[in-house]
Amino acid sequence: AEKEMRNLIRLREVGLRVPEVKLLRSHVLVMGFIGDDGVAAPRLKDAAGLSAGKRGELFRQLLIDVRRMYQECRLVHADFS
């Protein structure tokens, strides 16, 4: 949990959209909620209802973010749920 916390902080410091670290205690990492008014942000697998143009735009942004994760932070992450 400590390594994940450090990585999230590094990613956030370069401006990537990651959950805010709230607390780390006894190997439990508490992160900020991502969503609006108590409704969680949509998951990647729920993108089927979006137009092809919007899906393409989101995919391009994802590729840019993954590139920045590696180039600016030297981090690789595969969980994009």
N, C-alpha and C positions, 0 to 999 in steps of 0.2 A: 504494500500500500504506500510505503514511503517513496519508492521509486516512481510509482504512478503519480503521486502528488507532485514530485519535483518536475516530472515531464509535463504535466498539465500546466504548471506555473510557467515553465519555459515556453510552451506553445502560446499561452495567453499573452506573455510579455512581447512576443513578436506580432501580436495582433490576430492570431487565428481564433476562430470561434469554437471554443471548448468550454465545458462546464467550469464554473468558478469553484475553487477548492474552499470549502467552508470549515472543515475540521478533520483532523487526523488523530485518532485515539485508539490504542490497542489494536492496531492493524485494521481499523475500520476507517475508510475514507468517505466523508460526507461531501457531496458536491451540490452545487446549485441546481435548481429545477430549470429545465429548458421547456418553455411553453408559455402560454398566455392564459390568465384567469383560471388557473388550475387544470387546464387542458394541455396535455403533453404535446410537444412539437411532433409532426408526422415523422414516421420512420421511413427510411429509404425504400423499403419494400412496399410502402403504401403510395408510391409515386405513380401508380398505374392510372389514377384519375386525372393526372395532369396532361396538358397538351404535349405533343412531341417537341414543340419549340421550348417549352418550359423545362421538360426533362433534359433536353440537350444543354440548356443554359445551366441547370443545376449540376449536370455531369461535368461540364467544363470547369465550373467553380470548384468541384470536388478535386479534379485533377490539379488545379492550381494550388489548392490547399495541401494536397499530398506532396507536391513538389516542394512547396515552402517548408513543410515539416522536415523534409530531408535536407534541403539546401541550407536552411537557416538554423535548424536545431539538430541536425544529424539524427533524426528519429524516424523510425518506420513503424506504422501501426496498421493492422489489417481489420480491425473491428469497426465497421461502418454501419452498424445496425441503427 
